[in-house]
């Protein structure tokens, strides 16, 4: 099929550009342009594609939302709210196992690239008196840092996937929550094996002391909780909820006005904006080419299961690139015609997303994994052996819940 050949050429070009370390944003823009040239799109169609990709208010809100997440994370660190929440949690935990999971999970609420390095020293300190091997510390820090990727709307994977596939954020969050639960359980089974319960530090005494510490955690994380609730429950666009959350995080602690220019310069990213517009340009060009409906019909006629494609394409790109935005932006525009309409769509999309995240967790290109291995001086092979079963558990859970929902919906 010419369409398959054209897409294969474009994907090969993407891999070459990424191998040459061309920024992902420029890679995606070049891929969209190359795709349009292969299909010889007329000038009028090009104008429509550029208008939808670059001039859409929805895409602008997406840029505002993801830039806002970066700024929100910076403000939470700058004001000391995240540090105070972690300190209260350390005093609250009476079981070191809970502490070892809670520290990276709490830091993981801030979706920043390489964020596992923020929690690595905390996990190292909390486990300092324990005889844990480097690969075990690596697993605990790395795994629990990423348990939210399936279900938090502040994570680019969830919000960007919802935008591309036209699945409601609350629906996608609902489909991802069971996978977060499975990730936590599987991580505990693999990571806590052989670790006896013990004091996690100066734990708070029962009663009023513990209550005060819990209130301290909740008070410091209140802006984040409100952002998640506004987005996932009340369906307020993340662009607006994250800006409100940033103001709520900054105002009570009276963040000095002179600090804002540095925060804005240091944490807002033009490359991120270009990345979002590059993803949307690739998506709109692909749709304008009409290739995917033709490929979908051809593959269906040849008996290729759409579910297999929904797993393989995100997983392959995720493993090769190590970036969630890369596999979401490159694979989901291609997969959109394969996703069924109706109530099953969110669960189908979550299965594809889980496949990508699973491969992303095993990718040697994943910044968090590479940096955590280096920090703890852990042997990669031993760390991978700890990761394999939890990754498989989440993937099987995604397949099982899709099958169950499909059966219930008839």
Residue pairs with C-beta under 8 A, 6 or more apart in sequence:
1 294
1 295
1 298
3 289
3 291
3 294
3 295
3 298
4 295
4 298
6 35
6 38
6 39
6 289
6 291
7 35
7 291
7 295
7 334
9 34
9 38
10 31
10 34
10 35
10 38
11 330
13 30
13 31
13 34
14 27
14 28
14 31
14 330
15 320
17 26
17 27
17 30
17 31
18 24
18 27
18 320
18 321
18 326
22 30
23 271
23 274
24 275
24 278
24 321
24 323
24 325
24 326
25 271
25 272
25 274
25 275
25 277
25 278
26 274
26 278
27 278
28 275
28 278
28 279
28 281
28 282
28 329
28 330
29 274
29 277
29 278
29 281
29 282
31 282
31 330
32 49
32 53
32 278
32 281
32 282
32 284
32 285
32 286
33 281
33 285
35 282
35 285
35 286
35 289
36 46
36 49
36 285
36 288
36 289
38 289
39 288
39 289
39 291
41 49
41 285
41 288
41 289
45 288
48 288
49 281
49 284
49 285
49 288
50 281
52 280
52 284
53 59
53 277
53 280
53 281
53 283
53 284
53 285
54 277
54 280
54 281
56 280
58 163
59 276
59 277
59 280
61 237
61 239
62 159
62 160
62 163
62 239
62 276
63 272
63 273
63 276
63 277
64 239
64 243
65 159
65 237
65 238
65 239
65 242
66 156
66 159
66 160
66 272
66 276
67 268
67 269
67 272
67 273
68 238
68 239
68 242
68 243
68 246
69 111
69 154
69 156
69 238
69 242
70 112
70 267
70 268
70 269
70 272
71 246
71 263
71 264
71 267
71 268
72 154
72 223
72 224
72 227
72 242
72 245
72 246
72 249
73 110
73 111
73 112
73 267
74 263
74 266
74 267
75 246
75 249
75 250
75 255
75 263
76 82
76 110
76 223
76 224
76 249
77 83
77 110
78 255
78 259
78 263
79 249
79 250
79 253
79 255
80 253
81 220
81 221
81 223
81 249
81 253
82 106
82 107
82 110
82 220
84 216
84 220
85 106
85 216
85 217
85 220
85 221
86 103
86 106
86 107
86 122
88 213
88 214
88 216
88 217
88 220
89 99
89 102
89 103
89 106
89 213
89 217
90 99
90 103
90 126
90 200
90 201
90 202
91 201
91 202
91 203
91 204
91 213
92 203
92 204
92 210
92 213
92 214
92 217
93 99
93 102
93 200
93 201
93 203
94 199
94 200
94 203
95 197
95 198
95 199
95 200
96 126
96 127
96 130
96 195
96 197
96 198
96 199
96 200
96 201
97 188
97 192
97 195
97 197
98 200
99 126
99 200
99 201
100 123
100 126
100 127
100 140
100 144
100 191
100 192
100 195
100 200
101 140
101 144
101 184
101 187
101 188
101 191
101 192
102 144
103 119
103 122
103 123
103 126
103 144
104 116
104 119
104 122
104 123
104 140
104 141
104 142
104 143
104 144
104 145
105 144
105 145
105 147
105 148
105 184
106 119
107 115
107 118
107 119
107 122
107 145
108 115
108 119
108 144
108 145
108 146
108 147
108 148
109 148
109 152
109 154
109 221
109 224
110 118
111 152
111 154
111 155
111 156
112 118
113 367
114 367
114 368
114 371
115 145
115 368
116 141
116 142
116 145
116 368
116 369
116 371
116 372
117 368
117 371
117 372
117 375
119 141
119 145
120 141
120 371
120 372
120 375
120 376
123 137
123 140
123 141
124 137
124 375
124 376
126 200
126 201
127 137
127 140
130 195
132 195
133 378
133 382
134 376
134 377
134 378
134 379
135 376
135 378
135 379
135 382
135 383
135 385
135 386
136 191
136 386
137 376
137 378
138 372
138 373
138 375
138 376
138 378
138 383
138 386
139 187
139 190
139 191
139 383
139 386
139 387
140 187
140 191
141 372
141 376
142 368
142 369
142 372
142 383
142 387
143 183
143 187
143 190
143 191
143 361
143 387
143 390
144 184
144 187
144 191
145 368
146 183
146 357
146 361
146 368
147 180
147 183
147 184
147 187
148 155
148 180
149 155
149 157
149 158
149 324
149 357
150 158
150 176
150 177
150 179
150 180
150 183
150 350
150 353
150 354
150 357
150 394
151 158
151 173
151 176
151 177
151 179
151 180
152 158
152 173
152 228
153 159
153 162
153 169
153 172
153 173
153 228
153 231
153 232
153 238
154 224
154 227
154 228
154 231
154 238
154 242
155 324
156 324
156 325
156 328
157 324
157 325
157 328
157 353
157 356
157 357
158 169
158 172
158 173
158 176
158 353
159 169
159 238
160 276
160 279
160 325
160 328
160 329
161 167
161 172
161 328
161 332
161 349
161 353
162 168
162 169
162 172
164 279
164 283
164 328
164 329
164 332
164 333
164 336
165 332
165 335
165 336
165 339
165 345
165 349
166 336
167 345
167 346
167 349
168 235
168 346
169 231
169 232
169 235
169 238
170 232
170 233
170 235
171 345
171 346
172 346
172 349
172 350
172 353
173 232
174 346
175 346
175 347
175 349
175 350
175 401
176 350
176 353
178 397
178 401
179 350
179 354
179 394
179 397
179 398
179 401
182 393
182 394
182 397
183 390
183 393
183 394
185 393
186 389
186 390
186 393
186 394
187 390
189 390
190 386
190 389
190 390
191 386
204 210
204 212
204 213
218 225
222 248
223 245
223 246
223 248
223 249
224 245
226 241
226 244
226 245
226 248
227 238
227 241
227 242
227 244
227 245
230 236
230 241
230 244
230 245
231 237
231 238
231 241
275 325
275 329
278 329
279 325
279 328
279 329
279 330
279 333
282 329
282 330
282 333
283 329
283 333
286 292
286 333
286 334
287 333
292 333
292 334
292 336
292 337
293 337
295 337
296 306
296 337
296 338
299 306
299 309
300 306
306 338
307 348
307 351
309 335
309 338
310 335
310 338
310 339
310 348
310 351
310 352
310 355
311 351
311 352
311 355
312 355
313 331
313 334
313 335
313 352
314 327
314 328
314 331
314 332
314 335
314 352
314 353
314 355
314 356
314 359
315 327
315 355
315 356
315 358
315 359
316 359
317 326
317 327
317 330
317 331
317 356
318 324
318 326
318 327
318 355
318 356
318 357
318 358
318 359
318 360
318 363
319 359
319 360
319 362
319 363
319 365
320 363
320 365
321 327
321 363
321 365
322 360
322 363
322 364
322 365
322 366
322 367
322 369
323 360
323 365
324 356
324 357
324 360
327 356
327 359
327 360
328 353
328 356
331 352
331 356
332 349
332 352
335 352
339 345
339 348
339 349
339 352
340 348
342 409
343 405
343 409
344 402
344 405
344 406
344 409
347 401
347 402
347 405
347 406
348 402
350 398
350 401
350 402
351 398
351 399
351 402
354 394
354 395
354 397
354 398
355 395
355 398
357 394
358 391
358 392
358 394
358 395
360 366
361 369
361 387
361 391
362 384
362 387
362 388
362 391
363 369
364 370
364 380
369 383
372 378
373 380
373 383
